């Protein structure tokens, strides 16, 4: 097996595991009261799962397994970064977090926003000599479809001369031996690529305040389907197949399930579902072989094609008329596609 194929198989296996974790988290969230302290912990596990997938993808393939943006929780990312530094900086820095528990989700990639928050925290720590405070505030902007993050430190501040330059490429006031992070120019680019903006206010000797404003993700309709639609799931991972079936059934969909594309074709001979969700890699017959057969017998049947490894350009061309979901995905992403296709 070539190293490229080995990487794809490894990515597929890992992302199946990640999707099982995310689906389990979704079920747990639905089974515990929203007020319980377990919800923030589940959000942290969810954020870490996405971050791990994106970082592994970048190392396996030079690019992420998925460039697709997804609905993410900024509070979880902030909490993760602060948790990483709070113990090692406990003698020097007080971290003050006032995070809105009802903060809307945003569209983006976990690894991008993790790098943004990490860079701003590192800069704030390095600006503080002796002891100091780094404060985080998050909130939904009233009457706007935006959220804001405010980060304030009690560090040395930025001079009036340097303040207009801090977002310029290669600009730094740090000595080479202490230079770290991705740079504020990259921070600004990431924020801009995610329909947002970052501004700064600072005064020498009086600390710095960064304010990030990001467009919030569209709200998902929580309404339970009353259409009585039937969905066929073809997925060889038993645990994942069972989790997805339970989640879809909780939204009043009737679910049929099987573990290969060949079994899916046999089931189509006796019952016609409204939608098929099929995995790319399965024994006996995978997703592409299934689609080849379906194009002969029932080409208009809606299909969601799930892949745990990157799709090359030829594969994407073969799926131009189909919906694609990249593993790991959370249930909200899948449900959104299902509703688009069959209501």
N, C-alpha and C positions, 0 to 999 in steps of 0.2 A: 504494500500500500504506500503510495506517495505521501510525502510529508504534508502536502496540501490536503489530501483526502483524510489523512489521520487527524489533522487539525479540525476539519469539518465534522468528523465523527465525534471528536472530543467536545466540540462546541455544542453539537446536538445533544449529547448525553448530559452535559452540564446544564443546559438550558431546560431540558425536561425536568431535571431535579429542581431548578429554580422555579419553574412554573408550578410544580407540585407545592412548593413552599408558599408561593403567592396565593394559590387557590385555597390552601389550608388557612392562611391568614384571613382571606375573605370570609370563609365559613365561620371562623372564630369571631370575627367582628359582628357577624349577623346573629351570633348566639349569646353574646354578652351585652349587658346594658351599656349604652354609649357613655355613661358617666363614670364607668369603672376605670381605674388607673391602668388596666391592661391595654387599653386602646393605644396610648402613646407608645407602649412597648412594642405592640404589633406594628405600628407605623415605622418604628425604628428598624425592626427586622425586615420589613418591606423595602425600606430605603436601602439598607445594606445589601439586600439580594440584588436589586437593580444595579447598584454600584459595582458589586462583584462581577456581574455579568458583563457590564460595559468594559471594565478594566481587563477582564480575561479576553474579551473580544479584541481589544486593542492590541494585546500582546500576541494573540494567535494570528491575527490577520492584518496587522498594521493599522487597521481601521476598526471601529466598533462593530460588533455583531449587528447592530441596528443603528442607523442614523435617524430612525424615526423618533419623533418626540412623543412623549407620553405624559399622562397626568401625574404630577409629582407633588409631594408635600414638603414645602420649604422648611416648616418647623422641624421636621425630622432630620433634615440635613444639617440645620444649625445645631440642633441638640447633639448630633453625632460628632461634629467638628469640635464643639466645646468640650464634650466628654473626653475627647482625645487629648486635650491640652489642660483640662482643669486640674488633674492630679499632679502632673509634672510642674505646673505653675502655681500650685496652691500657696506657696510661701510668698509669691510676688503679686499675683493677679487675682482679683475678684471678678468672676463672670456673673453678670446680672442679666437674667433672661426674663423678658415679659412678652411671651409669645401668645398671640390670639388663638385660643383653642378652636375657633370657628374659621380660621384662615382658609380662604378658598385655595383650591389646587391651581397649579400653573402647568403649561405645556413646556416640556423641555427634556433634557437628558440629565439623569442624576449625577453623572460624572462631571458634566459641565458646571452645574451649580455647586457641587461639592468643591471643585477647584476654586470657584469664585469666593465662597465663604472661607475656605481654608486660607487663601491668599490674603484676604482682608484681616483675618485673625492673626496670622503670622506678622503682617505689617504692624498691626496694633501692638502686639507683644513687644516687637523690636523697638517700637517708639517709646516704650515706657522704661525709664530708669528708676530703680527702686521699686516701690509698690504702686499699684494703680488699679483702675476699674475699666473693664470692657463691657459695655451694655448692648443688648440686642432687643429691638422692639419689632414686632410684626403686627400688621393690621390690614383689614380690608378697607379700601378707600371709599368713603361714603358717597353714594350716588354715582360710582364709577365701576367699571368692570376691571379693576386693577387691585393689586395688593402692593404693600410696601414693606421693605425691610430697612430699619435704621440701625446703624452700628456706630457707637460713640466710644471713643477711648480718651483717657486722661493723660495721653502721652505728650511728646515734645511738640506736636503740631507741625505744620508746614508753613514755610515762609511765604510772604506775599509774592516774592519773585518766582518761587517754584510752583505755587498753587496752579497757575494756568497750564503748567507743563506736565503734570503728573500722569495724564492719560496718553502722553505721546510715546511712541515706540522707542524702546531702548533708554528711556529716561529713568534715572535712579539716583537717589542721594546716598545709597548704601555703598560701603566699601565692598570690593569684590569678594573678600573673604567671608562677608556676612550676607552676601546677596542670596536671596531665596525666593521661592514663589514663582508664579507665572508672569508677573508684571501687570501693572494696572491697565496697560493698553490692551492686553488680552482679556482682562476682566471686562473692560468696556465693550470689547467686540462680542464676547459671549452674551452679555446682557442685551446688546443691540440685536444680535441674531435671534433672541428670544422675545422680541417685541417689547423691549424694556429700555430703561435709561438709568444711568447712575450719575449722581452729582455729589460734590464734596464741599464742605465748609470747614475751614480750619484757621487757626491763628497760632503763630509761633508761641510755644510755651503754654498753650491752653487746650491742647488736644485737637482731635479731628472727628468730624461726623460725616459718614457716607450714607446716602439715601438711595435705595434701589427701588424703582417702580416697575412692576411687571404686569402684563396683561394676564388676567385670570382665565382659567380654562372654562369652556362652556359647561354649564350645569347639566348633569345627566338626569333624565326623567326617571324618578324612582317607581313609576307606575308599573304594577304587575300586568303582564299581558293577559288579555281576556279573549284572544283570538283562537286559542286552542291549536296552535301550530305545532307541527312535529319536526324534530331535529334529529338527524342521524349523525352520531359521533363515531369516527373511525380513528382510533388511537391505541397503539400497542402498549403504552404504559398503563397498567391496570389501575394503579392508584389515581393517576391523573384523570383517566377516563371516568372513574367513579366520582371524583370530586366535581368535575365539570357537569356530569349528569345531575348531581344533587343541587348544584347551584342553578342550573337552567330550570330544573323542575320547581325550584322555589319561586321562579318567575312564571309559573303556570305553563311552561312548555312541556310537551310530551317528548321524551327522549328515547331513542333507540341507540344501541351501542354495539360496536364490534371492534376487533383488534387488527384487521387487515383490510386492504382495499378489495381483495377478493371476496371477503365476507360481506363487505358493503355492497358490492355488485349483486351478490345473491339475495341480500335483503331487499334491494330495489326491485327485484322481480316479484316480490309478494306484497310490498307496501311502498307507497310513494310519499316520502317526507317532503316538507316544504324547504328544507335546507340541509346541506351536508357540511360538517366540519371534519376535515381530513388532514392527517399528519403527512409530512413529506416522506419520512423514512419509516417504513414498516416491513415486517417479514412478508414473504410471498408476493405481495403487491403493494408498492408505495403509492404516494399521492399522485405523481405524474402518470404512472401507468393507469391508475384509476381514471384520471381525467381523459386519457386517450380513449378508454372504453366508453366513458360517459358521453364523449363528443359524438359517438355513433348512435347511441340509444336515447340520450336525454340531455342534449347539449344546453338546454335552457334552465336546467335545475341549478339554483343558486348554490355556490360552493365557497366556503372560507378555507383557505389553504394555510396550514400552520407549519412553520419551519423553525427548527432549533439551530440551524446553521445558516451562514450567509448564502444568499441566492446570487448566482452570477448573471451576467446580462442576458445570456441565452435563456436561462430559466425564467427570468422576469418577463421576457418576450412571450414565453409560452403561457404565462399567467396574466397577460394583459387584460383579459376579460373577467378575471376572478379577483376576489378580495384576498389579500395576504395579511396574516398576522404573524409577527416575529416573536418567537419565544425568547426570553420569558415575558409573558404578558399577564396583566391582572384581569380579573373578571370584568371590570368596568369596560375595558377596551374591547373584550370579546362581545359583551352585551350590546355595546354601541353598534358594532358591525352587524350583529344579529338583527337588531331593530331596524337598521337601515335597509336590510334586505327583505325582511318578512314582517316587520312590525312587532 
